[in-house]
């Protein structure tokens, strides 16, 4: 939960220097440290003026023309059933191998910690 505007003004705001790509400029945005249920921390914007609020919106959402261009290019690239199915298949294969890599790494770590450590070299030497 974010605090109310009155509470925001009472708390100390720091300034964060950011580059806003869609405006092509740098801006100093007022922020404060925000805790949520004692487990997550982040920054909450606390704009004091309309200009600061506009900069926050520009930073968060960017330029609508860039989004329109991105969506148009994406639609042209994956228009049709076969290209879309190909994309889904490729993303599925990439996800499968990514998960297998993590499982293999965790399995090797488990074997090193629990199995190989317990094997005594003396057992092999005595037999």
C-alpha positions in Angstrom: 0.0 0.0 0.0 1.3 3.4 -0.9 0.9 6.2 1.6 -1.5 9.0 0.9 -0.3 12.2 -0.7 -0.3 14.0 2.7 2.0 11.3 4.1 4.3 11.5 1.1 4.9 15.2 1.6 5.8 14.6 5.3 8.4 11.9 4.5 11.8 12.9 3.1 12.2 12.5 -0.6 15.5 11.9 -2.3 16.3 12.8 -5.9 17.0 10.2 -8.5 18.7 11.3 -11.7 17.3 9.3 -14.6 17.5 9.5 -18.4 14.1 9.5 -19.9 14.6 7.9 -23.3 11.3 9.0 -25.0 12.0 12.7 -24.0 15.7 12.5 -24.8 16.6 14.2 -21.5 17.7 13.7 -18.0 15.5 14.5 -15.1 15.7 14.6 -11.3 12.8 12.7 -9.9 11.9 12.8 -6.2 11.7 9.3 -4.7 11.5 7.8 -1.2 12.2 4.3 0.1 9.0 2.3 0.2 8.6 -0.9 2.3 5.8 -3.4 1.7 4.9 -5.7 4.6 8.5 -5.6 5.8 9.8 -7.9 3.1 10.1 -5.9 -0.1 11.8 -2.6 -0.6 11.7 -0.2 -3.6 11.4 3.4 -4.5 8.1 5.2 -4.7 7.9 8.4 -6.7 6.7 11.4 -4.8 6.3 14.2 -7.4 5.7 17.6 -6.1 4.9 19.4 -9.3 3.0 18.7 -12.5 6.3 18.7 -14.5 7.7 16.0 -12.1 4.5 14.0 -12.5 4.8 14.2 -16.3 8.4 13.0 -16.1 7.4 10.0 -13.9 4.7 9.0 -16.5 7.2 9.4 -19.4 9.7 7.3 -17.6 7.2 4.6 -16.7 5.2 4.4 -20.0 7.5 5.9 -22.6 6.5 7.2 -26.0 3.1 6.0 -27.4 4.5 6.3 -30.9 7.3 3.9 -30.1 4.8 1.4 -28.7 2.6 1.7 -31.8 5.7 1.1 -34.1 6.8 -1.9 -32.0 3.3 -3.5 -32.2 3.0 -2.8 -35.9 6.4 -4.4 -36.6 5.6 -7.4 -34.3 2.3 -7.9 -36.1 3.9 -7.9 -39.5 6.7 -10.2 -38.4 4.4 -12.9 -36.9 1.3 -12.5 -39.0 -0.3 -15.9 -39.9 -0.6 -19.2 -38.2 2.6 -20.9 -39.3 5.0 -18.1 -38.2 3.1 -17.8 -34.9 3.2 -21.5 -34.4 6.9 -21.5 -35.2 7.5 -18.8 -32.6 5.6 -20.7 -29.9 7.5 -23.9 -30.8 10.9 -22.1 -30.7 10.1 -20.5 -27.3 8.9 -23.8 -25.9 12.1 -25.6 -26.9 14.2 -22.8 -25.5 12.3 -23.0 -22.2 12.6 -26.8 -22.0 16.4 -26.7 -22.5 16.7 -23.8 -20.0 14.8 -25.8 -17.4 16.8 -29.0 -18.1 20.1 -27.0 -17.7 18.9 -25.8 -14.3 17.8 -29.2 -13.2 21.1 -30.8 -14.3 23.1 -28.1 -12.5 21.0 -28.6 -9.3 21.3 -32.4 -9.7 25.1 -32.3 -9.9 25.2 -30.0 -6.9 23.0 -32.4 -4.9 25.2 -35.4 -5.9 28.3 -33.5 -4.9 26.9 -32.6 -1.5 25.1 -35.7 -0.5 26.5 -38.8 -2.4 30.1 -38.2 -3.4 31.0 -36.6 -0.1 29.7 -39.7 1.8 31.8 -42.1 -0.3 35.0 -42.8 1.4 38.1 -43.5 -0.6 39.1 -46.1 2.0 36.1 -48.2 0.9 37.6 -48.5 -2.6 41.1 -49.1 -1.3 40.1 -51.9 1.1 38.0 -53.8 -1.5 
